[in-house]
Amino acid sequence: MDVYADSGSTASPVGDAIRHALELDAYTTNYNGDDRDKETGNSRHSFDRDWLVVKV
């Protein structure tokens, strides 16, 4: 997942809130770090998720 915002101080807390909200439904498998988009200049907070799927 990638969260973009005008600043890193906004992107990181939003990304963390999303990650915590999905904790029971998916595993965080990789933290890709924070960086800045070259085209827009927006800050990016990035991580990968693996979703838990229950087959019935």
N, CA and C atoms as an extended XYZ file, in Angstrom:
168
Properties=species:S:1:pos:R:3:atomname:S:1:resname:S:1:resid:I:1 pbc="F F F"
N         0.838       -1.146        0.000 N   MET     1
C         0.000        0.000        0.000 CA  MET     1
C         0.894        1.223        0.000 C   MET     1
N         0.472        2.224       -0.706 N   ASP     2
C         1.187        3.493       -0.745 CA  ASP     2
C         0.249        4.589       -0.286 C   ASP     2
N         0.724        5.404        0.637 N   VAL     3
C        -0.032        6.557        1.112 CA  VAL     3
C         0.744        7.794        0.703 C   VAL     3
N         0.097        8.680       -0.031 N   TYR     4
C         0.727        9.918       -0.484 CA  TYR     4
C         0.129       11.103        0.254 C   TYR     4
N         0.961       12.086        0.590 N   ALA     5
C         0.503       13.310        1.250 CA  ALA     5
C         1.503       14.420        0.949 C   ALA     5
N         1.118       15.628        1.307 N   ASP     6
C         1.999       16.772        1.072 CA  ASP     6
C         3.288       16.693        1.888 C   ASP     6
N         3.214       16.036        3.052 N   SER     7
C         4.404       15.950        3.907 CA  SER     7
C         4.516       14.568        4.527 C   SER     7
N         5.721       14.228        4.926 N   GLY     8
C         5.954       12.949        5.585 CA  GLY     8
C         5.275       12.877        6.939 C   GLY     8
N         5.135       14.029        7.591 N   SER     9
C         4.481       14.040        8.899 CA  SER     9
C         2.988       13.751        8.790 C   SER     9
N         2.442       13.808        7.580 N   THR    10
C         1.044       13.430        7.348 CA  THR    10
C         0.953       12.016        6.792 C   THR    10
N         1.809       11.666        5.846 N   ALA    11
C         1.744       10.347        5.194 CA  ALA    11
C         2.010        9.207        6.166 C   ALA    11
N         2.989        9.346        7.031 N   SER    12
C         3.343        8.258        7.951 CA  SER    12
C         2.237        7.911        8.939 C   SER    12
N         1.622        8.893        9.631 N   PRO    13
C         0.550        8.543       10.565 CA  PRO    13
C        -0.681        7.941        9.873 C   PRO    13
N        -0.983        8.416        8.678 N   VAL    14
C        -2.118        7.849        7.942 CA  VAL    14
C        -1.803        6.407        7.543 C   VAL    14
N        -0.603        6.164        7.040 N   GLY    15
C        -0.193        4.802        6.692 CA  GLY    15
C        -0.206        3.886        7.900 C   GLY    15
N         0.262        4.390        9.039 N   ASP    16
C         0.258        3.596       10.267 CA  ASP    16
C        -1.170        3.269       10.700 C   ASP    16
N        -2.077        4.236       10.588 N   ALA    17
C        -3.482        4.005       10.968 CA  ALA    17
C        -4.115        2.935       10.078 C   ALA    17
N        -3.832        2.975        8.780 N   ILE    18
C        -4.353        1.962        7.856 CA  ILE    18
C        -3.781        0.592        8.214 C   ILE    18
N        -2.488        0.549        8.461 N   ARG    19
C        -1.824       -0.715        8.803 CA  ARG    19
C        -2.431       -1.311       10.072 C   ARG    19
N        -2.654       -0.495       11.090 N   HIS    20
C        -3.238       -0.985       12.348 CA  HIS    20
C        -4.696       -1.410       12.162 C   HIS    20
N        -5.440       -0.685       11.343 N   ALA    21
C        -6.851       -1.019       11.118 CA  ALA    21
C        -7.003       -2.368       10.429 C   ALA    21
N        -6.028       -2.731        9.596 N   LEU    22
C        -6.109       -3.982        8.833 CA  LEU    22
C        -5.387       -5.139        9.517 C   LEU    22
N        -4.892       -4.910       10.728 N   GLU    23
C        -4.075       -5.892       11.430 CA  GLU    23
C        -4.710       -7.275       11.540 C   GLU    23
N        -6.009       -7.355       11.751 N   LEU    24
C        -6.666       -8.645       11.940 CA  LEU    24
C        -6.997       -9.340       10.624 C   LEU    24
N        -6.892       -8.617        9.513 N   ASP    25
C        -7.260       -9.173        8.214 CA  ASP    25
C        -6.081       -9.405        7.276 C   ASP    25
N        -4.917       -8.892        7.629 N   ALA    26
C        -3.768       -9.015        6.726 CA  ALA    26
C        -2.467       -8.883        7.516 C   ALA    26
N        -1.429       -9.501        6.984 N   TYR    27
C        -0.090       -9.398        7.573 CA  TYR    27
C         0.716       -8.346        6.822 C   TYR    27
N         1.466       -7.547        7.557 N   THR    28
C         2.426       -6.653        6.912 CA  THR    28
C         3.648       -7.490        6.593 C   THR    28
N         3.991       -7.589        5.327 N   THR    29
C         5.097       -8.447        4.908 CA  THR    29
C         6.358       -7.670        4.557 C   THR    29
N         6.225       -6.357        4.327 N   ASN    30
C         7.396       -5.580        3.960 CA  ASN    30
C         7.141       -4.103        4.231 C   ASN    30
N         8.113       -3.450        4.841 N   TYR    31
C         8.072       -1.999        4.986 CA  TYR    31
C         8.989       -1.429        3.915 C   TYR    31
N         8.414       -0.648        3.014 N   ASN    32
C         9.182       -0.111        1.890 CA  ASN    32
C         9.790        1.252        2.187 C   ASN    32
N         9.515        1.775        3.356 N   GLY    33
C        10.109        3.046        3.748 CA  GLY    33
C         9.322        4.245        3.254 C   GLY    33
N         9.859        5.393        3.558 N   ASP    34
C         9.268        6.666        3.158 CA  ASP    34
C        10.177        7.315        2.124 C   ASP    34
N         9.563        7.916        1.134 N   ASP    35
C        10.337        8.670        0.162 CA  ASP    35
C         9.445        9.733       -0.461 C   ASP    35
N         9.952       10.388       -1.485 N   ARG    36
C         9.218       11.459       -2.135 CA  ARG    36
C         9.013       11.106       -3.604 C   ARG    36
N         7.790       11.298       -4.093 N   ASP    37
C         7.472       11.040       -5.494 CA  ASP    37
C         8.183       12.075       -6.367 C   ASP    37
N         8.890       11.610       -7.391 N   LYS    38
C         9.679       12.510       -8.232 CA  LYS    38
C         8.814       13.468       -9.046 C   LYS    38
N         7.656       12.990       -9.514 N   GLU    39
C         6.802       13.836      -10.366 CA  GLU    39
C         6.013       14.869       -9.573 C   GLU    39
N         5.397       14.446       -8.475 N   THR    40
C         4.503       15.345       -7.732 CA  THR    40
C         5.182       16.024       -6.554 C   THR    40
N         6.268       15.428       -6.046 N   GLY    41
C         6.926       15.958       -4.867 CA  GLY    41
C         6.239       15.562       -3.570 C   GLY    41
N         5.169       14.756       -3.674 N   ASN    42
C         4.455       14.306       -2.479 CA  ASN    42
C         5.264       13.253       -1.729 C   ASN    42
N         5.081       13.223       -0.419 N   SER    43
C         5.713       12.202        0.408 CA  SER    43
C         4.939       10.905        0.268 C   SER    43
N         5.663        9.778        0.356 N   ARG    44
C         5.029        8.465        0.239 CA  ARG    44
C         5.463        7.598        1.410 C   ARG    44
N         4.485        6.957        2.026 N   HIS    45
C         4.710        5.952        3.077 CA  HIS    45
C         4.223        4.643        2.484 C   HIS    45
N         5.079        3.611        2.446 N   SER    46
C         4.753        2.416        1.689 CA  SER    46
C         5.016        1.140        2.483 C   SER    46
N         4.089        0.177        2.329 N   PHE    47
C         4.260       -1.144        2.928 CA  PHE    47
C         3.455       -2.152        2.128 C   PHE    47
N         3.828       -3.419        2.241 N   ASP    48
C         3.137       -4.502        1.532 CA  ASP    48
C         2.321       -5.321        2.522 C   ASP    48
N         1.176       -5.848        2.046 N   ARG    49
C         0.287       -6.660        2.880 CA  ARG    49
C        -0.012       -7.977        2.188 C   ARG    49
N        -0.133       -9.026        2.967 N   ASP    50
C        -0.678      -10.303        2.506 CA  ASP    50
C        -2.000      -10.497        3.222 C   ASP    50
N        -3.057      -10.692        2.450 N   TRP    51
C        -4.397      -10.793        3.017 CA  TRP    51
C        -4.683      -12.204        3.479 C   TRP    51
N        -5.396      -12.324        4.584 N   LEU    52
C        -5.827      -13.618        5.123 CA  LEU    52
C        -7.162      -13.958        4.488 C   LEU    52
N        -7.213      -15.089        3.818 N   VAL    53
C        -8.442      -15.523        3.156 CA  VAL    53
C        -8.876      -16.837        3.773 C   VAL    53
N       -10.061      -16.865        4.322 N   VAL    54
C       -10.602      -18.070        4.927 CA  VAL    54
C       -11.527      -18.740        3.927 C   VAL    54
N       -11.193      -19.972        3.550 N   LYS    55
C       -12.044      -20.725        2.621 CA  LYS    55
C       -12.983      -21.585        3.426 C   LYS    55
N       -14.230      -21.509        3.068 N   VAL    56
C       -15.242      -22.258        3.799 CA  VAL    56
C       -15.715      -23.442        2.980 C   VAL    56
